[in-house]
Amino acid sequence: MQKKLHIRKGDTVMVIAGDSRGQQGKVLRVDTEKYKAIVEGVNMVSKHTKPNAKSPQGGIVKMEAPVHLSNLKIVDNSGKPTRVGRKMDPKTEKLVRYSKKSGEVIK
């Protein structure tokens, strides 16, 4: 059974704890088993790579490391971090996510 997560791929999130606290970025990938997400430009680490076809020179590559989902909050349309709720949309009769702060639906 898959867990219900408050964060999805493509969401804009803010880091609320850790070294990257206060940074915002777009979610590139969510790992449901480890409960982590990779956020664009957040939690950058240096990885040492051997020469290969993609990078013939090899060397040190900067890349994003996963961040635990408990350290992320969704940023709503007003640009402020918010908690996420779920409710039935009366028009489409589907379950939608909404911002607890502003009450508007999160796309």
TARAKA-V888960 format. One record per residue. N is the residue number from 1. OMEGA is omega as a letter, one per 40 degrees, with the letter a starting at -180 (999 if undefined). NEAR is the number of other C-alpha atoms within 10 Angstrom. Layout:
n=(N,N)
omega=(OMEGA,OMEGA)
near=(NEAR,NEAR)
This chain:
n=(1,2,3,4,5,6,7,8,9,10,11,12,13,14,15,16,17,18,19,20,21,22,23,24,25,26,27,28,29,30,31,32,33,34,35,36,37,38,39,40,41,42,43,44,45,46,47,48,49,50,51,52,53,54,55,56,57,58,59,60,61,62,63,64,65,66,67,68,69,70,71,72,73,74,75,76,77,78,79,80,81,82,83,84,85,86,87,88,89,90,91,92,93,94,95,96,97,98,99,100,101,102,103,104,105,106,107)
omega=(a,a,i,a,i,a,i,i,i,i,i,a,i,i,a,i,i,a,a,a,i,a,i,i,a,a,i,a,i,i,a,a,a,i,a,i,i,a,a,i,a,i,a,i,i,i,i,a,i,i,i,a,a,i,a,a,a,i,a,a,i,i,a,i,a,i,i,a,i,i,a,i,i,i,a,a,i,i,a,i,a,i,a,i,i,i,i,i,a,a,a,a,i,i,a,i,i,a,i,a,a,a,a,a,i,a,999)
near=(3,6,8,7,11,16,20,15,14,14,19,22,26,25,25,16,14,11,10,16,14,14,16,22,18,19,21,15,15,21,14,13,8,10,14,19,23,22,28,18,16,23,18,15,12,12,13,11,12,12,11,9,8,7,11,9,11,13,12,12,12,11,15,17,17,18,21,16,19,13,16,26,21,25,22,24,14,9,12,13,22,20,16,20,15,14,12,11,12,8,6,8,9,10,11,14,20,19,19,15,14,13,13,12,17,16,10)
